[in-house]
Amino acid sequence: MKETDTHNEKIAQLTFASVYPHYVTKIERKGRTVKELQEVIEWLTGFNAEKQQDLIDQKVTFKTFFDEARLNINAEKITGVICGYRIEEIENPLTKQTRYLDKIVDELAKGFLLCVFSRMDSANTNYRECFI
């Protein structure tokens, strides 16, 4: 699917608070925990659980959310298709960052262990190496 300026603007204006409950529902339905979700988000953004809750309470947009984030240097290793978009082909940086988040939440729900994300710190490790 080709991204459009309108689509990118909609993503920029979405609030983290409006999407977060959907992430929780998705991962809990698959037997994962909120703590694991928080750890995955922290891996990607540098935001600990307390900061994540602050951002939810403030109802920040994804634009603000990612402007404040310290994106993990290995985030670019996140590839694949999410919401009909191939992540590595997305040109808009904010849309790409949002899809990184969507993808790792999706993969957490599918049963990938959190060690996947911590192991990405090694240069030659594919982030999909650990399974339950």
C-alpha positions, 0 to 999 in steps of 0.5 A, a space after each residue: 500500500 502507498 502511504 499518503 500525506 493525509 494518512 501520515 497526518 492522521 497518524 501524527 494526530 492520533 494520541 498514544 492514549 487512544 491506541 494504547 488500550 488496543 495494544 493492551 487488549 491485543 496482547 492480553 487476549 494472547 496471554 501476554 502481560 501489560 508489563 511485557 508490553 511496557 518493556 517492549 515499548 521501553 525497548 523501542 522508545 526509552 520510555 519507562 512504565 511511569 513515563 508511558 503512563 504520563 504520556 497517556 495521561 497527557 494524551 500526547 499525539 504520536 508526533 509528540 510521543 516520537 519527538 520525545 522518544 530516544 528511538 532504539 538504534 536497532 529499530 531499523 531492523 524491524 521489518 515486515 508488513 503491518 496494517 498493509 504497509 511494508 515497514 522498510 518501504 515507508 518514507 515518512 519517518 513518523 509513520 515508520 516509527 509508529 509502524 515499528 511500534 505496531 509491529 513489535 506489539 503484534 509480534 509480542 502478541 504472537 508469542 515472541 519473547 522479550 529477549 528478542 529485543 534485548 538481543 537485537 543489540 548484537 550486530 548480527 542478530 535478527 530480532 525474530 530469533 527467540 520464540 516461546 
